[in-house]
Amino acid sequence: MKPRPLGAYVILSAIALLSFAPLLYMARVSLGQGGDLPISPSDWWGRPFTLDHYRALAAGGPMARFAINSIVVSCVALPLQLLLAASAGHALARRRFLGKNVTLALATAFLVLPRQVTLVPLYLLMAKLGLMDTYAALILPHLADPFGVLFMAHYYQTMSAELEDAARTDGLSAGAIFRRIVLPLSGPGLAVVGVNGFLTTWNAFYQPLVLTTSESMRTLPVGLALFAQSEYSVDWGALLAGSSIATLPVLVAFALFQRQIVEGVLQGSGR
Amino acid sequence: MRGSRPSIGLLPWGLAFLVFGLFPLLYALVLSFQQMNPLRPDLTHFVGVSNYARALTSASFWHSLRTTVFFVVGTIPVTLTLAYLVAGQLATIRRGQGFFRAAIFFPATVSMVVIALVFKSLYAEDGLLNGWLAASGVSRVHWLQDVRTALPSIMLMDIWGSVGYYAILILAGRKTLPPEQLEAARLEGLSAWEVERRIVFPHLRPVLLFVVLLNTIRSFQIFTEVFVLTRGGPLESTLTLVYHLYERAFYHFEMGYASAIAYLLLALVGVVLLVQRRVLMSRREAPLSGGVG
């Protein structure tokens, strides 16, 4: 018996369109003039397409600053996250030590518990450390994320230790083994950790919201959210241009690493 | 052969996890028994369980809990049903499955702030939805300003944003079903509906429970949507638990009280987890044992 796929294609096309429609709408408004919203199909095609909002954005101003902050935070956090995940994951996978099971259990528990529980203490901690409103405050909490470590620990457990054992017999130091043998074999695992880490960092909202106080330190999600709060009329064109900018890197990451993103979701990175 | 001490490799992450993960978690517990205002840290003092007592007798707390539960109970069945149907449709096609899967999953990776902003523009007084209503002769709806529609509007957005996410999880579960089993059932002459009901659905049970669990935990934490769309209003009709926590902590500087709310949330999610685990443990299968093809 053969399934009839034609109906499925029609339904799936409709759903795919529905999934993308709000994002297409966002792009359309961002390519318009002024701050008004198109509300009818004639507005959609009839109004001129311009890059005005993007030009204004590139000319500087707060939105450009938000974008730079987001880029800085993600670019610094990402390599550190990868390095920490690989080294800690490797240690957890290959070594037996006191407290290992406790560490694993705590890290796993941390994945599921509502992360907002740590919001108030993090705020007080950063204030105490004098890190409030700095890049350090925006980056450091991401380094504690246990997902990458757990994922890499599992990755290394399923990888044979033979090569490493042979290298040890040959007299290579632990550091050299990690750099020359383990890391080159970690690519597929680190791709999953990296792209999911990037998405989490890039989209992070409530932590950067409370850990920054000045406008010049806001990341894109925080800046955009606060921009939309203004008591006066909202400039939708500018706001949705900023939103489009915030979505572009996600789209690129998705196009390149879709499989790894799904893999990460299945292993519980989703937040 | 292997060392009995942790290698130095664990140290950097271990330290970060200790300082920015575990310490805040425990500090929140301590704070929940204190009265603490960050503007006057010198006045910090222990107050026993009075923060908890206050929460459990506070109308706002119960209201925010009710709002959150309403959100959870209202969205999960809809999201789950739609996700199940979408996954089923995805499973019936072979060509282009990757494309459709990607298109349907993509919204789940977009920033919640961006999604909320787009929906805020759609729900605006002079936005697209009201434009359509006006064009078809129906009077405007004050989507986010009306006590009756504000929370459902946020729920609708949540459903839109999460169906694809859970459809992918359910689809992955479907793929762990051995094709021979399906083939055998078809050879026995079972109809498509019977195959779905007697073979696919029971196979997916653990995955579905996992999805319900994940969705419940995530829905209990809803915050960004509320922050962007309504800030808890109008008249507190969208005041969720975490938004309430945020307000107490960062508008009223009641760090102790906010931490008590946080721990009540933690306890609540813990109870949900335990109950779900019970249900999961009674099954043999692992929740998710296969990758995606």
Interface residues (C-beta under 8 A of the other chain):
Chain A: M1 P3 R4 P5 A8 Y9 I11 L12 S13 I15 A16 L18 S19 F20 P22 L23 Y25 M26 V29 D36 L37 P38 I39 S40 L83 L84 A85 S87 A88 H90 A91 L92 R94 R95 R96 F97 L98 G99 K100 T103 L106 A107 F110 V112 L113 P114 R115 Q116 V117 T118 L119 V120 P121 L122 Y123 L124 L125 A127 L140 P141 L143 A144 P146 V149 D165 A174 F178 L199 W202 N203 F205 Y206 L209 V210 L220 P221 V222 L224 A225 A228 Q229 V234 W236 L239 L240 S243 A246 T247 V250 L251 A253 F254 Q258 R259 I261 V262 E263 V265 L266 G270 R271
Chain B: M1 R2 G3 S4 R5 P6 S7 G9 L10 P12 W13 G14 A16 F17 V19 F20 G21 L22 F23 P24 L25 Y27 A28 L31 P38 V86 Q89 L90 T92 I93 R94 G96 F100 A102 A103 I104 F105 F106 P107 A108 T109 V110 S111 M112 V113 V114 I115 A116 L117 V118 F119 K120 S121 L122 A124 D126 G127 L128 N130 G131 W132 A135 W160 G164 Y165 I168 L169 A172 R186 A192 L214 I217 R218 F220 Q221 F223 T224 F227 V228 R231 V242 L245 Y246 A249 F250 M255 A258 S259 A262 Y263 L265 L266 V269 G270 L273 L288 G291 V292
